Amino acid sequence: MARSPEPARTAVIVAHGSPSDPESQESALSALASRVDARMDGWHVSSATLAAKGRLEAEVEALGKPLIYPFFMARGWFTGQVLAKKAREMGVRMLDPFGVEAGLVQCAQRELGKVLAERGWKAEETALVVAGHGSAVSRTSADSAYEFARALHAGMGFTITRTGFVEQPPFIKDVAQGLGQAVCLPYFAQQSGHMDDDVPAALAAAGFDGPMLPPLISWTDTPALIAESIARQGEMFETSAP
């Protein structure tokens, strides 16, 4: 008698989304989940944003007991409070967020390397601006961006690396002034209003005319990084289960 195939393990990639336009970011996150899913044999990976009311709950109900993968840049309020509470209420496990992935700095170095090569620039002749979200109530978001910026500076040797924020000082428009040849790396997971409006406006106000990288959802290595992380963390949970 033929054995029944093993049921697929499941995971849901969860992002904040956009309350004013939830479907556009739902669509973008779904496309990312499809690229992750294609790299994971024996898994089914879907997605949901918190801005699309009821979408996460519907995905969890459809999949049973999926792992929750937070597509967030820090262990901040949304991951530590909002999403963690939802996970507990639904009886599912939440993994570490995207922003703490050990391979993220290497991914950023490759993306920055491509931008520099396209312009014939060298890192040691170029300044770097890391543009983060920041928070008026928690230092976690800023601390994550600062740590990321320090690692990039040490690994690539930019002339100077400055970190600025949308919602707390030092603001992007203040740190991006007077740098000459420079590139901006926005520390944002998705294409949001901050990416469309706030970051470009702050750079323009600073007189910054260098290239700005796209959000991390668009990076070449992001799907593979997430796939490896879900598989690794999922195996750790299975190994530690009683």
Backbone torsions as a table, in degrees:
resi	resn	phi	psi	omega
1	MET	NA	129.6	-177.9
2	ALA	-68.2	141.3	178.0
3	ARG	-77.3	143.1	174.9
4	SER	-70.9	142.5	179.1
5	PRO	-63.6	147.4	177.2
6	GLU	-63.0	136.4	178.0
7	PRO	-64.7	143.6	-179.5
8	ALA	-67.0	139.4	169.1
9	ARG	-75.2	153.1	-170.8
10	THR	-130.5	152.8	177.1
11	ALA	-150.8	151.4	176.1
12	VAL	-123.0	122.6	173.7
13	ILE	-83.1	123.9	-174.3
14	VAL	-119.3	130.4	176.9
15	ALA	-126.2	170.8	-179.6
16	HIS	-67.2	-47.9	-177.1
17	GLY	80.4	-173.2	-177.3
18	SER	-124.7	111.4	179.7
19	PRO	-58.6	-31.5	-178.4
20	SER	-80.1	-21.3	-179.4
21	ASP	-149.5	67.6	-172.0
22	PRO	-64.1	-33.3	-172.6
23	GLU	-70.0	-33.3	-178.8
24	SER	-64.9	-41.7	179.2
25	GLN	-78.3	-28.0	171.2
26	GLU	-59.7	-43.6	-179.0
27	SER	-65.1	-43.7	179.9
28	ALA	-64.8	-40.8	-179.8
29	LEU	-69.4	-36.3	177.0
30	SER	-62.7	-39.4	177.6
31	ALA	-64.1	-39.9	176.3
32	LEU	-63.2	-45.1	-179.9
33	ALA	-59.8	-37.2	178.4
34	SER	-64.6	-39.1	178.9
35	ARG	-69.2	-35.8	176.0
36	VAL	-67.5	-46.7	-178.6
37	ASP	-56.8	-38.8	-178.3
38	ALA	-64.7	-18.4	-178.9
39	ARG	-96.9	0.8	-170.7
40	MET	-124.6	96.4	175.2
41	ASP	-66.2	136.3	177.7
42	GLY	80.1	8.2	179.0
43	TRP	-125.2	153.9	167.2
44	HIS	-124.0	122.2	-175.9
45	VAL	-117.6	126.0	177.1
46	SER	-123.8	-167.2	-174.9
47	SER	-150.4	162.7	175.0
48	ALA	-164.1	145.6	172.3
49	THR	-107.4	151.1	178.6
50	LEU	-69.1	-23.6	-178.5
51	ALA	-72.2	-24.9	178.5
52	ALA	-88.0	101.0	-171.8
53	LYS	-57.2	125.6	176.3
54	GLY	83.3	-6.5	-175.9
55	ARG	-68.0	-43.3	179.7
56	LEU	-63.4	-45.3	-179.5
57	GLU	-60.9	-38.8	179.2
58	ALA	-66.2	-40.2	179.2
59	GLU	-65.6	-42.8	179.5
60	VAL	-63.6	-42.4	179.1
61	GLU	-62.7	-39.2	-178.3
62	ALA	-70.5	-33.4	-173.6
63	LEU	-95.5	-15.5	179.9
64	GLY	97.0	-97.5	-179.0
65	LYS	-127.3	65.3	-178.9
66	PRO	-73.1	157.3	167.8
67	LEU	-78.2	145.2	178.5
68	ILE	-101.8	120.9	178.0
69	TYR	-107.8	109.6	-178.0
70	PRO	-76.7	116.7	176.0
71	PHE	-88.9	67.5	-179.2
72	PHE	-127.0	158.1	-174.7
73	MET	-89.6	-6.7	-177.7
74	ALA	-154.8	162.2	169.7
75	ARG	-82.5	70.0	-174.6
76	GLY	-102.9	-155.7	-174.3
77	TRP	-64.8	-42.6	-177.2
78	PHE	-66.8	-41.6	179.6
79	THR	-76.3	-41.6	-175.1
80	GLY	-77.9	-25.1	-177.2
81	GLN	-115.0	-65.8	-172.6
82	VAL	-64.5	-56.6	-175.8
83	LEU	-71.9	-37.9	178.3
84	ALA	-61.9	-39.7	178.3
85	LYS	-64.9	-43.6	178.4
86	LYS	-61.0	-42.6	-179.6
87	ALA	-61.8	-43.6	178.8
88	ARG	-62.5	-43.7	-178.5
89	GLU	-63.8	-32.6	-179.3
90	MET	-90.4	-5.1	178.4
91	GLY	71.6	32.6	179.4
92	VAL	-120.5	162.5	-177.0
93	ARG	-96.7	141.1	178.8
94	MET	-107.6	133.2	179.8
95	LEU	-87.9	174.4	174.3
96	ASP	-66.7	147.7	-176.5
97	PRO	-74.9	162.8	-178.1
98	PHE	-55.7	-40.1	-173.8
99	GLY	-64.7	-15.5	-179.9
100	VAL	-101.7	7.7	179.8
101	GLU	-60.9	132.7	-178.1
102	ALA	-62.9	-30.0	-177.4
103	GLY	-87.0	2.0	-174.6
104	LEU	-67.2	-37.8	179.6
105	VAL	-63.1	-41.9	178.8
106	GLN	-64.5	-37.9	175.6
107	CYS	-61.0	-44.0	179.8
108	ALA	-64.0	-39.5	178.6
109	GLN	-61.3	-39.7	178.9
110	ARG	-67.4	-41.2	178.7
111	GLU	-65.1	-43.5	177.8
112	LEU	-64.9	-39.0	178.8
113	GLY	-60.2	-38.4	178.4
114	LYS	-65.8	-42.3	180.0
115	VAL	-64.3	-43.5	179.0
116	LEU	-63.5	-43.2	-178.3
117	ALA	-64.5	-37.7	179.4
118	GLU	-60.4	-29.6	-177.6
119	ARG	-103.0	-0.8	-177.7
120	GLY	69.0	26.7	-179.7
121	TRP	-94.7	159.0	172.5
122	LYS	-115.7	143.9	-178.6
123	ALA	-59.0	-38.6	-176.8
124	GLU	-71.8	-2.7	175.4
125	GLU	-117.0	11.5	-171.2
126	THR	-131.5	142.9	174.0
127	ALA	-94.6	155.4	179.3
128	LEU	-123.2	132.8	171.6
129	VAL	-113.8	121.1	172.3
130	VAL	-98.0	117.7	-176.4
131	ALA	-103.5	112.1	-177.2
132	GLY	-111.0	174.6	-180.0
133	HIS	-78.4	-52.4	-175.7
134	GLY	74.2	175.4	-178.8
135	SER	-157.3	142.5	177.5
136	ALA	-81.9	-10.8	-173.9
137	VAL	-119.5	-13.8	-176.7
138	SER	-143.7	144.0	179.0
139	ARG	-88.8	-6.4	-173.7
140	THR	-59.7	-45.1	-178.7
141	SER	-61.3	-47.0	-179.7
142	ALA	-66.2	-42.8	-179.0
143	ASP	-60.6	-39.2	178.7
144	SER	-64.0	-42.4	179.6
145	ALA	-66.1	-41.5	178.6
146	TYR	-62.6	-43.9	180.0
147	GLU	-62.8	-42.0	178.3
148	PHE	-61.9	-45.4	-179.2
149	ALA	-63.7	-41.4	178.9
150	ARG	-61.9	-41.1	-180.0
151	ALA	-65.8	-39.8	178.2
152	LEU	-65.9	-42.2	-179.6
153	HIS	-62.6	-44.7	-179.5
154	ALA	-66.1	-35.8	-175.4
155	GLY	-82.2	-24.5	-174.0
156	MET	-117.3	-18.5	174.6
157	GLY	74.0	40.1	175.2
158	PHE	-62.9	156.1	179.6
159	THR	-60.6	-40.5	176.2
160	ILE	-155.9	146.6	175.9
161	THR	-125.7	124.7	179.1
162	ARG	-121.2	146.7	-180.0
163	THR	-121.6	127.1	178.4
164	GLY	-133.2	166.9	-170.7
165	PHE	-134.1	160.5	175.9
166	VAL	-80.0	-40.8	-168.3
167	GLU	-114.1	9.3	176.3
168	GLN	-157.8	156.7	174.5
169	PRO	-74.7	154.5	-5.7
170	PRO	-71.0	136.2	-177.1
171	PHE	-80.8	156.0	-176.0
172	ILE	-57.0	-43.3	-176.7
173	LYS	-63.2	-25.0	-179.6
174	ASP	-82.8	-37.9	-176.8
175	VAL	-83.9	-16.9	-174.9
176	ALA	-91.8	5.7	-177.6
177	GLN	-84.7	145.5	168.8
178	GLY	64.1	31.8	-175.4
179	LEU	-96.6	-14.8	-175.8
180	GLY	69.9	-133.9	-180.0
181	GLN	-66.3	117.1	-173.2
182	ALA	-155.2	158.9	177.1
183	VAL	-130.6	147.1	179.8
184	CYS	-112.5	129.8	174.2
185	LEU	-112.2	106.3	176.7
186	PRO	-73.8	128.2	-178.7
187	TYR	-90.7	63.4	-177.6
188	PHE	-130.4	137.1	-177.3
189	ALA	-73.6	-43.8	-173.2
190	GLN	-120.8	166.3	174.9
191	GLN	-78.5	102.1	-173.5
192	SER	-120.8	-177.6	175.0
193	GLY	-60.3	-33.3	176.7
194	HIS	-63.0	-42.0	179.9
195	MET	-71.0	-36.9	-177.6
196	ASP	-75.5	-36.6	-169.5
197	ASP	-121.9	-58.0	-168.4
198	ASP	-65.8	-47.9	-178.0
199	VAL	-67.2	-49.2	177.5
200	PRO	-59.6	-37.7	179.8
201	ALA	-65.8	-40.4	179.1
202	ALA	-66.2	-40.3	178.2
203	LEU	-65.0	-41.6	178.6
204	ALA	-63.5	-40.6	179.2
205	ALA	-64.1	-27.2	179.5
206	ALA	-85.2	-6.5	-175.0
207	GLY	75.8	20.4	-179.3
208	PHE	-80.9	124.4	-177.9
209	ASP	-123.3	19.1	178.3
210	GLY	-84.8	176.2	179.7
211	PRO	-71.7	151.3	175.4
212	MET	-120.7	126.4	179.7
213	LEU	-70.2	157.2	175.1
214	PRO	-74.9	170.3	177.2
215	PRO	-65.7	164.3	-171.8
216	LEU	-66.0	-22.8	178.4
217	ILE	-61.3	-23.7	-176.9
218	SER	-93.0	-6.5	-176.1
219	TRP	-68.8	146.4	-176.2
220	THR	-57.7	-42.7	-172.2
221	ASP	-89.6	-2.6	-175.3
222	THR	-60.4	-47.2	-179.8
223	PRO	-59.5	-42.5	-179.5
224	ALA	-66.2	-38.2	179.5
225	LEU	-63.6	-43.0	179.5
226	ILE	-68.0	-42.8	-179.7
227	ALA	-59.5	-45.6	179.6
228	GLU	-62.8	-39.7	-177.5
229	SER	-68.1	-44.8	179.1
230	ILE	-60.8	-45.1	-179.8
231	ALA	-62.7	-44.5	-177.8
232	ARG	-67.0	-48.8	-178.9
233	GLN	-67.5	-36.0	177.4
234	GLY	-62.8	-40.9	178.3
235	GLU	-65.6	-37.3	178.1
236	MET	-63.1	-41.6	178.2
237	PHE	-63.7	-42.2	-179.5
238	GLU	-65.4	-39.5	-179.3
239	THR	-66.9	-35.6	-177.0
240	SER	-86.3	-7.7	-178.8
241	ALA	-67.1	141.5	-179.4
242	PRO	-67.6	NA	NA
